[in-house]
């Protein structure tokens, strides 16, 4: 096995300091990249999409659940499958309490092409509380590049995340990423970094996004997950 070399404590500290400089540079570069992402333009969604969920039919606007932002996880679950994608399941397993996203005006949901009648038993098996909707028979996955025609002409899916922002009843698409773009994503802050409003911290560029929701800056509103006003015991 190619294990790390054995060195003295002094040698390890010297190597660690060298690596730390690279880690800090990567953090600064990531902050800059996130700022560039927040400055992307957005496009209005003018097509009517209809989903099936726990409460029946829902529009894309309904998926926001009254909040300013929506993050959709494109979960690979074909209509003919009895269970969802294993890799997508591993991704969803790492999503924490959604109460922290909700406190920043952001809703997180999963959307798949499978009928809701197939999604529901698998969701129960996995023990997930993340809101999950079916886009079966619709064009949502295709329009947002989560589904495409393969070489044999059959519809294929790929995992991804799409972010939306609403202004009243108007919905805008702000960002999407797929496949390796999901690496390192799953925590509250990493998900917020994909959105137009970001973490809503005062230090973030562009200025003014931290107060967009009329609430204190992001770090000032962090609470224990059971202390948020709209916490319902499940984190969503």
KERO-467608 format. One record per residue: x, y, z of N, C-alpha, C in turn; residue in one letter. Coordinates in steps of 0.1 Angstrom, whole numbers, padded with zeros to 4 digits, always signed. Layout:
# KERO-467608
XYZXYZXYZa...
# end
This chain:
# KERO-467608
+0008-0012+0000+0000+0000+0000+0009+0012+0000x+0005+0022-0008+0012+0035-0008+0009+0044+0003x+0013+0041+0015+0010+0049+0027+0019+0062+0027x+0014+0072+0034+0023+0084+0035+0036+0081+0042x+0046+0089+0038+0060+0088+0044+0059+0091+0059x+0068+0084+0067+0069+0087+0081+0080+0097+0083x+0077+0108+0090+0086+0119+0092+0086+0124+0106x+0094+0133+0110+0094+0139+0124+0083+0149+0125x+0079+0153+0137+0069+0163+0139+0073+0176+0132x+0085+0180+0133+0090+0192+0127+0088+0192+0112x+0092+0181+0106+0091+0179+0091+0076+0179+0087x+0067+0173+0095+0053+0173+0092+0047+0187+0093x+0051+0195+0103+0046+0209+0104+0051+0217+0093x+0063+0215+0088+0068+0223+0077+0060+0220+0064x+0057+0207+0062+0049+0203+0050+0035+0208+0052x+0030+0208+0064+0016+0212+0066+0014+0227+0064x+0024+0235+0067+0024+0249+0065+0024+0252+0050x+0032+0244+0043+0032+0246+0028+0019+0243+0022x+0013+0232+0026-0001+0229+0021-0011+0239+0025x-0010+0244+0037-0020+0254+0042-0020+0266+0033x-0009+0270+0028-0008+0282+0019-0016+0279+0007x-0015+0267+0002-0023+0263-0010-0038+0263-0007x-0041+0258+0005-0055+0257+0009-0061+0270+0010x-0054+0280+0016-0059+0294+0017-0061+0300+0003x-0052+0297-0006-0053+0303-0019-0065+0297-0026x-0068+0284-0024-0080+0278-0030-0093+0283-0024x-0093+0287-0011-0104+0293-0005-0107+0306-0011x-0097+0314-0013-0099+0328-0019-0104+0326-0033x-0098+0316-0040-0103+0314-0054-0117+0310-0054x-0121+0301-0045-0135+0297-0044-0144+0308-0041x-0140+0317-0032-0148+0329-0029-0150+0337-0041x-0140+0339-0049-0141+0347-0061-0150+0340-0071x-0149+0327-0072-0157+0319-0082-0172+0320-0078x-0175+0319-0065-0188+0321-0060-0194+0334-0063x-0186+0345-0061-0190+0358-0064-0193+0360-0079x-0185+0354-0087-0188+0354-0102-0201+0347-0105x-0203+0336-0098-0216+0329-0100-0228+0337-0096x-0227+0344-0085-0238+0353-0081-0241+0364-0091x-0231+0368-0098-0232+0379-0108-0237+0374-0122x-0239+0361-0123-0245+0356-0135-0259+0363-0138x-0262+0365-0150-0276+0370-0153-0286+0359-0151x-0299+0362-0151-0309+0351-0149-0319+0352-0161x-0326+0341-0163-0336+0341-0174-0350+0337-0168x-0360+0344-0172-0373+0341-0167-0379+0328-0172x-0385+0320-0164-0391+0308-0168-0406+0311-0171x-0409+0310-0184-0422+0314-0189-0431+0302-0193x-0425+0289-0191-0433+0277-0194-0440+0272-0181x-0452+0267-0183-0459+0262-0171-0455+0247-0169x-0449+0244-0158-0445+0230-0155-0455+0225-0144x-0458+0213-0144-0467+0207-0134-0460+0194-0128x-0460+0193-0115-0454+0182-0108-0464+0175-0099x-0461+0163-0096-0469+0155-0086-0461+0154-0073x-0468+0157-0062-0461+0157-0049-0470+0151-0038x-0466+0152-0026-0474+0147-0015-0487+0153-0013x-0489+0166-0018-0501+0173-0017-0508+0174-0030x-0505+0166-0040-0511+0166-0053-0503+0174-0063x-0510+0180-0072-0504+0188-0083-0497+0200-0078x-0486+0204-0084-0479+0216-0079-0472+0222-0091x-0471+0235-0092-0464+0243-0102-0450+0245-0097x-0442+0251-0106-0428+0254-0102-0428+0264-0091x-0437+0274-0092-0438+0284-0082-0442+0278-0068x-0451+0268-0069-0455+0261-0056-0443+0255-0049x-0433+0250-0057-0422+0243-0051-0414+0252-0042x-0415+0265-0045-0407+0275-0036-0413+0275-0022x-0425+0271-0020-0432+0270-0007-0431+0284+0000x-0433+0294-0008-0434+0308-0003-0420+0315-0001x-0409+0308-0003-0396+0314-0001-0391+0320-0014x-0380+0327-0012-0374+0335-0023-0366+0327-0033x-0360+0316-0028-0351+0308-0036-0356+0293-0036x-0352+0286-0047-0355+0272-0048-0343+0265-0054x-0338+0254-0047-0328+0246-0052-0334+0232-0056x-0333+0228-0068-0339+0215-0073-0327+0205-0075x-0328+0194-0068-0318+0183-0071-0325+0174-0081x-0318+0172-0093-0323+0164-0103-0319+0149-0100x-0328+0142-0094-0325+0129-0089-0328+0119-0100x-0319+0111-0103-0320+0101-0114-0329+0089-0110x-0341+0089-0115-0351+0079-0112-0360+0077-0124x-0357+0068-0133-0364+0067-0146-0378+0061-0143x-0388+0064-0151-0402+0059-0149-0403+0044-0147x-0395+0037-0153-0396+0022-0153-0388+0016-0141x-0381+0024-0134-0373+0018-0123-0381+0016-0110x-0377+0007-0102-0384+0005-0089-0377+0012-0078x-0365+0016-0080-0357+0023-0070-0348+0034-0077x-0345+0044-0069-0337+0055-0074-0322+0052-0076x-0315+0060-0083-0301+0059-0085-0293+0058-0072x-0283+0049-0071-0275+0047-0059-0267+0060-0056x-0261+0065-0066-0252+0077-0064-0261+0089-0060x-0272+0091-0066-0281+0101-0062-0286+0099-0048x-0288+0087-0044-0292+0084-0030-0282+0087-0020x-0269+0085-0024-0258+0088-0015-0257+0103-0014x-0260+0111-0025-0259+0125-0024-0270+0130-0014x-0282+0125-0016-0293+0129-0008-0291+0126+0007x-0284+0115+0010-0282+0111+0023-0273+0121+0031x-0265+0129+0024-0257+0138+0030-0263+0152+0033x-0275+0154+0028-0282+0167+0030-0286+0168+0044x-0283+0179+0051-0286+0180+0065-0300+0186+0068x-0301+0192+0079-0314+0198+0083-0317+0210+0074x-0329+0209+0067-0332+0219+0057-0337+0232+0064x-0339+0232+0077-0342+0243+0085-0332+0255+0083x-0319+0251+0082-0309+0261+0080-0310+0268+0066x-0314+0261+0056-0317+0267+0043-0329+0276+0044x-0340+0270+0050-0352+0278+0051-0350+0291+0058x-0342+0291+0068-0339+0304+0075-0333+0315+0066x-0327+0310+0055-0322+0320+0045-0331+0321+0033x-0344+0318+0035-0353+0319+0024-0351+0310+0012x-0346+0298+0015-0343+0289+0004-0349+0275+0006x-0356+0270-0004-0362+0257-0003-0354+0247-0012x-0353+0235-0006-0346+0224-0013-0355+0213-0016x-0356+0208-0028-0365+0197-0032-0357+0188-0042x-0362+0176-0043-0358+0167-0053-0368+0165-0064x-0364+0163-0076-0374+0161-0087-0368+0150-0096x-0377+0141-0099-0374+0129-0108-0384+0127-0119x-0381+0119-0129-0390+0116-0139-0399+0104-0136x-0396+0097-0125-0404+0085-0121-0418+0090-0116x-0429+0082-0118-0442+0086-0112-0441+0087-0097x-0449+0096-0091-0448+0097-0077-0452+0085-0069x-0460+0076-0075-0463+0063-0069-0451+0054-0067x-0441+0056-0076-0428+0048-0074-0419+0056-0065x-0419+0069-0065-0410+0077-0056-0414+0075-0041x-0427+0075-0038-0431+0075-0024-0426+0063-0016x-0428+0050-0021-0422+0039-0013-0407+0039-0012x-0400+0043-0022-0386+0044-0021-0381+0054-0011x-0388+0066-0011-0385+0077-0002-0387+0072+0012x-0398+0064+0015-0401+0059+0028-0390+0049+0032x-0386+0040+0022-0375+0031+0025-0362+0038+0030x-0359+0049+0023-0347+0056+0026-0348+0065+0039x-0360+0067+0043-0362+0075+0055-0360+0090+0053x-0362+0095+0041-0359+0109+0038-0371+0117+0041x-0369+0130+0045-0380+0140+0046-0379+0151+0036x-0369+0150+0028-0367+0161+0017-0380+0160+0008x-0386+0172+0005-0397+0172-0004-0393+0167-0018x-0401+0158-0023-0397+0151-0036-0409+0152-0045x-0407+0155-0058-0417+0157-0067-0414+0149-0080x-0425+0145-0087-0424+0138-0099-0427+0148-0111x-0418+0147-0121-0420+0155-0133-0423+0146-0145x-0429+0134-0141-0432+0124-0151-0442+0129-0162x-0438+0127-0174-0446+0131-0185-0444+0145-0189x-0436+0153-0182-0434+0167-0185-0421+0169-0191x-0418+0182-0194-0405+0186-0201-0395+0193-0191x-0398+0193-0179-0389+0200-0169-0375+0195-0170x-0373+0182-0168-0359+0176-0168-0352+0179-0181x-0359+0178-0192-0353+0180-0205-0349+0195-0207x-0358+0204-0203-0356+0218-0205-0344+0223-0197x-0342+0217-0186-0331+0221-0177-0319+0212-0177x-0318+0205-0189-0306+0197-0192-0303+0185-0183x-0313+0181-0175-0311+0169-0166-0314+0156-0174x-0321+0157-0185-0325+0146-0193-0321+0149-0208x-0317+0139-0215-0313+0141-0229-0315+0127-0236x-0315+0128-0249-0316+0116-0258-0302+0110-0259x-0301+0097-0256-0288+0090-0257-0286+0086-0271x-0275+0079-0274-0271+0074-0287-0282+0065-0293x-0289+0058-0285-0299+0049-0290-0313+0055-0291x-0313+0068-0288-0326+0076-0288-0334+0075-0276x-0330+0067-0266-0337+0066-0254-0334+0078-0244x-0343+0082-0236-0341+0093-0227-0331+0088-0216x-0321+0096-0213-0312+0094-0203-0312+0105-0193x-0308+0102-0180-0308+0113-0170-0293+0115-0165x-0291+0126-0159-0278+0128-0152-0281+0136-0140x-0274+0134-0129-0276+0142-0117-0272+0156-0118x-0279+0165-0111-0276+0179-0112-0284+0187-0102x-0280+0200-0101-0287+0209-0093-0291+0221-0101x-0303+0226-0100-0307+0239-0106-0313+0248-0096x-0309+0261-0097-0313+0271-0088-0323+0281-0094x-0333+0285-0086-0343+0294-0091-0345+0305-0081x-0349+0317-0086-0352+0329-0078-0365+0334-0082x-0373+0338-0072-0386+0344-0076-0387+0358-0072x-0395+0366-0080-0398+0380-0077-0413+0381-0078x-0420+0380-0066-0434+0379-0067-0438+0365-0073x-0446+0365-0083-0450+0353-0090-0441+0350-0102x-0431+0358-0105-0422+0356-0116-0410+0347-0111x-0407+0337-0119-0397+0327-0115-0385+0329-0125x-0373+0328-0120-0361+0330-0128-0352+0318-0126x-0345+0314-0136-0335+0303-0135-0322+0311-0134x-0314+0308-0124-0301+0315-0121-0289+0306-0123x-0290+0293-0121-0278+0285-0122-0281+0270-0123x-0273+0262-0130-0274+0247-0130-0260+0242-0130x-0258+0230-0124-0245+0223-0125-0248+0208-0125x-0240+0200-0131-0242+0185-0133-0229+0177-0130x-0231+0164-0128-0221+0155-0127-0210+0159-0117x-0197+0161-0122-0186+0165-0113-0188+0178-0107x-0197+0186-0112-0200+0199-0106-0206+0198-0093x-0211+0185-0089-0217+0183-0076-0207+0179-0066x-0194+0177-0070-0184+0173-0060-0183+0183-0049x-0183+0179-0037-0181+0188-0025-0193+0195-0021x-0205+0193-0028-0217+0200-0025-0226+0191-0016x-0233+0197-0007-0242+0189+0002-0244+0197+0015x-0235+0205+0020-0237+0212+0032-0245+0225+0029x-0250+0231+0040-0259+0243+0038-0251+0254+0030x-0239+0256+0035-0231+0267+0028-0228+0264+0014x-0224+0252+0011-0221+0248-0003-0233+0249-0012x-0245+0246-0007-0257+0248-0015-0260+0263-0017x-0259+0270-0006-0262+0285-0008-0252+0291-0017x-0240+0286-0018-0230+0292-0027-0234+0291-0042x-0244+0282-0045-0248+0281-0058-0259+0290-0062x-0265+0297-0052-0277+0305-0054-0273+0320-0057x-0283+0327-0062-0281+0341-0065-0279+0350-0053x-0285+0346-0042-0284+0354-0030-0272+0349-0021x-0267+0337-0024-0255+0332-0017-0258+0330-0002x-0247+0331+0006-0249+0329+0020-0255+0341+0027x-0257+0352+0020-0263+0364+0025-0255+0370+0036x-0242+0370+0034-0232+0376+0044-0228+0389+0038x-0225+0398+0048-0221+0412+0044-0209+0413+0035x-0199+0403+0037-0187+0404+0030-0188+0399+0015x-0199+0393+0012-0200+0387-0002-0203+0398-0012x-0197+0395-0024-0200+0404-0036-0210+0397-0045x-0219+0404-0051-0221+0418-0051-0228+0423-0038x-0226+0436-0035-0231+0441-0023-0247+0442-0023x-0253+0441-0012-0267+0443-0011-0275+0430-0011x-0269+0419-0014-0276+0406-0014-0279+0401+0000x-0271+0405+0010-0272+0400+0023-0286+0405+0029x-0290+0417+0025-0303+0422+0031-0314+0421+0021x-0313+0413+0011-0323+0411+0001-0336+0405+0007x-0335+0397+0017-0347+0391+0023-0352+0399+0035x-0345+0411+0038-0350+0419+0049-0347+0413+0063x-0337+0405+0064-0333+0398+0076-0318+0400+0079x-0314+0397+0091-0300+0399+0094-0291+0391+0085x-0278+0394+0085-0269+0387+0076-0268+0372+0080x-0264+0364+0070-0265+0349+0072-0260+0344+0085x-0248+0347+0090-0242+0341+0102-0250+0346+0114x-0256+0358+0114-0264+0363+0125-0277+0356+0127x-0282+0349+0117-0295+0342+0119-0293+0327+0121x-0281+0322+0123-0279+0308+0125-0284+0304+0139x-0292+0294+0140-0297+0289+0153-0295+0274+0154x-0298+0268+0165-0300+0254+0166-0311+0250+0157x-0311+0239+0150-0321+0236+0140-0335+0236+0146x-0337+0233+0159-0350+0233+0165-0354+0246+0171x-0346+0256+0168-0350+0270+0174-0355+0279+0163x-0355+0275+0151-0361+0284+0140-0376+0284+0142x-0382+0296+0139-0396+0298+0141-0405+0288+0134x-0400+0285+0121-0409+0276+0113-0405+0261+0114x-0396+0258+0124-0392+0244+0125-0404+0235+0128x-0405+0223+0121-0416+0215+0123-0412+0201+0128x-0400+0199+0132-0395+0186+0137-0388+0178+0127x-0390+0181+0114-0384+0174+0104-0373+0182+0096x-0373+0195+0098-0362+0203+0091-0366+0207+0077x-0379+0207+0074-0383+0212+0061-0397+0218+0062x
# end
